[in-house]
Amino acid sequence: MSRAPDIATAWLWLRARKSGTRGATHDGLPAVVEAAHAEPRLRALYPFPTHGTLAFLRCAPPPWPGPGRGLPFILYGGPPYEVYSAGYAELLGEVATPAEAAALVVSHLPADATVQRDA
């Protein structure tokens, strides 16, 4: 799987369903990607589809593990769409639409959920 080198490219590849991009072949992902991209706070983070989820990272991968993780994420197999806190620690909610899922993630982002420029 190819990994986008930066946030803008990651969003571009996901939205275009670029061949070889993580999640590009999953039909449930595009609607969630579009809803997340419409949220400025999520659009500023690195989108990372993995294991049926759309996660958001503070920096382009790698590093693993690190402070770049730890944000809420969306299970994109819905509806309903489930939103969890990092590590599946808590189900934050089940919602009917991708837009509601993206809004739920935003409402649970910590205040310091910004991109780490020096990572």
MARVO-679546 format. One record per residue: y, z, x of N, C-alpha, C in turn. Coordinates in steps of 0.1 Angstrom, whole numbers, m for minus. Atoms other than C-alpha are relative to their C-alpha. Last residue first. Layout:
<pts>
+-------+-------+-------+-------+-------+-------+-------+-------+-------+
:   n_v :   n_w :   n_u :  ca_v :  ca_w :  ca_u :   c_v :   c_w :   c_u :
+-------+-------+-------+-------+-------+-------+-------+-------+-------+
:     Y :     Z :     X :     Y :     Z :     X :     Y :     Z :     X :
...
+-------+-------+-------+-------+-------+-------+-------+-------+-------+
</pts>
This chain:
<pts>
+-------+-------+-------+-------+-------+-------+-------+-------+-------+
:   n_v :   n_w :   n_u :  ca_v :  ca_w :  ca_u :   c_v :   c_w :   c_u :
+-------+-------+-------+-------+-------+-------+-------+-------+-------+
:    15 :    m2 :    m1 :   151 :   139 :    73 :    m7 :   m12 :     7 :
:     5 :    m1 :   m14 :   188 :   137 :    82 :   m15 :     2 :     1 :
:    m4 :    12 :    m8 :   200 :   122 :    49 :    m5 :     1 :    15 :
:    m2 :    m6 :   m14 :   182 :   147 :    28 :     2 :   m11 :     9 :
:     7 :     6 :   m11 :   186 :   133 :    m7 :     4 :     6 :    13 :
:    m7 :    12 :    m6 :   198 :   156 :   m33 :    m8 :    m5 :    11 :
:     9 :    11 :    m1 :   181 :   182 :   m55 :     7 :   m13 :     4 :
:    m1 :     6 :   m13 :   204 :   211 :   m46 :   m10 :   m12 :     1 :
:   m13 :     5 :    m3 :   211 :   220 :   m82 :     1 :    m7 :    14 :
:    m8 :   m10 :    m5 :   174 :   222 :   m90 :    14 :    m6 :     4 :
:    m3 :     2 :   m14 :   161 :   195 :  m112 :     8 :    12 :     5 :
:     7 :   m10 :    m8 :   148 :   208 :  m145 :     2 :    m2 :    15 :
:    m4 :   m13 :     5 :   173 :   190 :  m169 :    m7 :    12 :     8 :
:   m14 :    m3 :    m5 :   168 :   159 :  m148 :     4 :    14 :    m4 :
:     1 :    m2 :   m14 :   130 :   160 :  m154 :    14 :     3 :     5 :
:     7 :   m13 :    m2 :   135 :   164 :  m191 :    m1 :     3 :    15 :
:   m11 :   m10 :     3 :   160 :   135 :  m192 :    m6 :    14 :     2 :
:   m10 :     0 :   m11 :   134 :   113 :  m175 :    10 :    10 :    m2 :
:     7 :    m6 :   m12 :   107 :   124 :  m200 :    10 :     0 :    12 :
:     0 :   m15 :     1 :   131 :   118 :  m229 :    m7 :     6 :    11 :
:   m14 :    m5 :    m1 :   138 :    83 :  m217 :     1 :    15 :    m1 :
:    m3 :    m1 :   m14 :   100 :    76 :  m212 :    15 :     6 :     2 :
:    m5 :    12 :    m6 :    95 :    84 :  m249 :     2 :     2 :    15 :
:     5 :    12 :     6 :    75 :   109 :  m270 :     4 :   m13 :     7 :
:   m10 :     7 :     8 :    79 :   141 :  m251 :    m5 :   m14 :    m4 :
:     6 :    13 :     4 :    56 :   167 :  m237 :    10 :    m6 :    m9 :
:    m1 :     5 :    13 :    72 :   196 :  m218 :    m8 :   m13 :    m2 :
:   m13 :    m2 :     5 :    77 :   216 :  m187 :     3 :    m5 :   m14 :
:    m3 :    11 :     9 :    40 :   220 :  m180 :    14 :     3 :    m6 :
:    m3 :    m3 :    13 :    40 :   245 :  m151 :     3 :   m13 :    m8 :
:    m1 :   m14 :     2 :    26 :   247 :  m116 :     3 :     4 :   m15 :
:     6 :    m3 :    13 :    14 :   211 :  m117 :     1 :    15 :    m3 :
:    13 :    m5 :    m1 :    23 :   210 :   m80 :    m7 :     4 :   m13 :
:     7 :     4 :   m12 :    60 :   206 :   m86 :   m14 :     7 :     0 :
:    m7 :    m5 :   m12 :    71 :   212 :  m122 :    m9 :    m3 :    12 :
:     5 :   m13 :    m7 :    54 :   191 :  m148 :    10 :     4 :    11 :
:    m8 :    m3 :   m12 :    66 :   165 :  m173 :    m4 :    13 :     5 :
:     0 :   m14 :    m4 :    41 :   150 :  m198 :     9 :     1 :    12 :
:    m3 :    m1 :   m14 :    47 :   118 :  m216 :     1 :    14 :     4 :
:   m13 :    m7 :    m4 :    32 :   116 :  m251 :     0 :    m1 :    16 :
:    m4 :   m13 :     5 :    29 :    87 :  m251 :   m12 :     9 :    m4 :
:    m3 :    m4 :    14 :    19 :    84 :  m225 :     2 :   m12 :    m8 :
:    11 :     6 :     9 :     1 :    75 :  m192 :     3 :     1 :   m15 :
:    m4 :    12 :     7 :    32 :    80 :  m170 :   m10 :    m6 :    m9 :
:    12 :     7 :     2 :    28 :   116 :  m160 :     3 :   m12 :    m8 :
:     4 :     6 :    13 :    63 :   125 :  m150 :   m14 :    m5 :     1 :
:     5 :    13 :     1 :    75 :   147 :  m121 :    m5 :    m3 :   m13 :
:     8 :     3 :    12 :    94 :   179 :  m113 :    m3 :   m15 :     0 :
:    m8 :     3 :    12 :   106 :   184 :   m77 :    m9 :    m3 :   m12 :
:    m4 :   m12 :     7 :    89 :   201 :   m48 :     9 :    m2 :   m12 :
:     7 :    m1 :    13 :    88 :   173 :   m23 :     5 :    12 :    m8 :
:    m3 :    12 :     9 :   112 :   164 :     4 :    m7 :     0 :   m13 :
:    m9 :    m3 :    11 :   110 :   199 :    18 :     4 :   m11 :    m9 :
:   m14 :    m3 :    m4 :    80 :   190 :    38 :     8 :     3 :   m12 :
:    m8 :    m5 :    11 :    44 :   180 :    38 :    14 :     3 :     4 :
:     8 :    m7 :     9 :    43 :   151 :    45 :    m6 :    12 :     8 :
:    10 :   m10 :    m4 :    71 :   134 :    62 :    m8 :     6 :   m11 :
:     2 :   m14 :    m1 :    68 :   104 :    54 :    12 :     7 :     3 :
:    12 :    m5 :    m7 :    80 :    92 :    30 :    m2 :    m8 :    13 :
:    11 :    10 :     0 :   116 :    84 :    20 :   m12 :     5 :     8 :
:    m1 :     9 :   m11 :   136 :   115 :    14 :   m11 :   m10 :    m1 :
:   m13 :    m1 :    m6 :   144 :   139 :   m14 :     2 :    m9 :    12 :
:     0 :    m6 :   m13 :   113 :   128 :   m33 :    15 :     0 :     5 :
:   m13 :     3 :    m5 :   108 :   120 :   m70 :     1 :     9 :    13 :
:    m6 :   m12 :    m7 :    73 :   118 :   m85 :    14 :    m5 :     6 :
:   m12 :     5 :    m7 :    61 :    92 :  m110 :     7 :    12 :     5 :
:   m13 :    m7 :     2 :    26 :   102 :  m119 :    11 :    m8 :     7 :
:    m4 :     0 :    14 :    m7 :    85 :  m125 :    13 :     7 :    m2 :
:    10 :    m6 :     9 :   m21 :    94 :   m91 :     4 :     1 :   m14 :
:    13 :    m4 :    m6 :    10 :    85 :   m71 :    m9 :     6 :   m11 :
:    11 :    m1 :    10 :    43 :    68 :   m80 :   m13 :     3 :     8 :
:    13 :     1 :    m7 :    71 :    78 :   m56 :   m11 :     1 :   m10 :
:    11 :     0 :    10 :   107 :    73 :   m66 :   m13 :    m3 :     7 :
:    10 :    10 :    m3 :   131 :    83 :   m38 :   m11 :     0 :   m10 :
:    12 :    m5 :    m7 :   160 :   102 :   m53 :   m10 :   m12 :     3 :
:    m4 :    m4 :   m13 :   195 :    89 :   m62 :   m11 :     6 :     9 :
:    m2 :    13 :    m7 :   181 :    70 :   m92 :     4 :     3 :    14 :
:    13 :     5 :    m5 :   169 :   104 :  m104 :     1 :   m13 :     8 :
:     5 :   m10 :    m9 :   204 :   119 :  m105 :   m14 :    m4 :     5 :
:    m6 :     0 :   m13 :   219 :    87 :  m120 :    m6 :    10 :    10 :
:    m6 :   m13 :    m2 :   194 :    85 :  m149 :     5 :     1 :    14 :
:   m12 :    m1 :     9 :   188 :    49 :  m159 :     7 :    13 :     2 :
:   m10 :     8 :    m7 :   163 :    45 :  m130 :    14 :     2 :    m7 :
:    m5 :    m9 :   m11 :   142 :    72 :  m146 :    11 :    m6 :     7 :
:    m6 :   m11 :     6 :   140 :    52 :  m179 :     5 :    10 :    11 :
:   m13 :     4 :     6 :   133 :    20 :  m161 :     8 :    12 :    m5 :
:    m9 :     3 :   m11 :   106 :    36 :  m140 :    13 :    m4 :    m5 :
:    m4 :   m13 :    m6 :    90 :    52 :  m170 :     9 :    m3 :    11 :
:    m9 :    m6 :     9 :    89 :    18 :  m188 :     5 :    14 :     5 :
:   m14 :     6 :     1 :    75 :     1 :  m158 :     9 :     7 :    m9 :
:   m10 :    m4 :    m9 :    46 :    27 :  m151 :    14 :    m7 :    m3 :
:    m8 :   m11 :     6 :    23 :    23 :  m181 :    12 :     4 :     9 :
:    m8 :     5 :    12 :    11 :   m12 :  m171 :     8 :    12 :    m6 :
:     2 :    m9 :    11 :    m2 :     0 :  m137 :    10 :    m3 :   m11 :
:    10 :     6 :     9 :    m4 :   m29 :  m112 :    m2 :     9 :   m13 :
:    m5 :    13 :     6 :    28 :   m21 :   m93 :    m9 :    m5 :   m10 :
:    m2 :     0 :    14 :    18 :    16 :   m89 :     4 :   m13 :    m6 :
:     8 :   m10 :     8 :    23 :    17 :   m52 :     4 :     0 :   m14 :
:    m8 :   m12 :     1 :    39 :   m16 :   m40 :    m9 :    10 :    m8 :
:     3 :    m9 :   m11 :    14 :   m42 :   m29 :     8 :    13 :     0 :
:    14 :    m1 :    m4 :    28 :   m69 :   m51 :    m1 :     9 :    12 :
:     3 :     8 :   m12 :    64 :   m62 :   m62 :   m15 :     3 :     4 :
:    14 :     0 :    m1 :    66 :   m48 :   m97 :    m5 :    m8 :    12 :
:     5 :    14 :    m1 :   102 :   m59 :   m98 :   m15 :     0 :     0 :
:    m6 :     7 :    12 :   114 :   m24 :  m110 :    m5 :   m14 :     0 :
:     7 :    m5 :    12 :    91 :    m7 :   m84 :     4 :    m8 :   m13 :
:    13 :     4 :     0 :   103 :   m29 :   m56 :    m8 :     5 :   m12 :
:     1 :    15 :     2 :   139 :   m25 :   m64 :   m14 :    m5 :    m1 :
:    m3 :     3 :    14 :   136 :    13 :   m68 :    m1 :   m15 :    m3 :
:    11 :    m6 :     8 :   118 :    17 :   m35 :     3 :    m3 :   m14 :
:    11 :    10 :    m1 :   144 :    m7 :   m18 :   m12 :     5 :    m9 :
:    m4 :    12 :     7 :   173 :    15 :   m29 :   m11 :   m11 :    m1 :
:    m1 :    m3 :    14 :   156 :    47 :   m18 :     3 :   m13 :    m8 :
:   m11 :    m8 :     4 :   146 :    36 :    17 :     0 :     0 :   m15 :
:    m6 :    m8 :   m11 :   118 :    22 :    38 :    11 :     9 :    m5 :
:   m13 :     4 :    m2 :    96 :    11 :     8 :     7 :     9 :    11 :
:   m10 :   m10 :     4 :    60 :    19 :    13 :    14 :    m5 :     3 :
:   m12 :     0 :    m8 :    34 :    m8 :    13 :     9 :    10 :    m5 :
:   m12 :     0 :     8 :     0 :     0 :     0 :    12 :     0 :     9 :
+-------+-------+-------+-------+-------+-------+-------+-------+-------+
</pts>
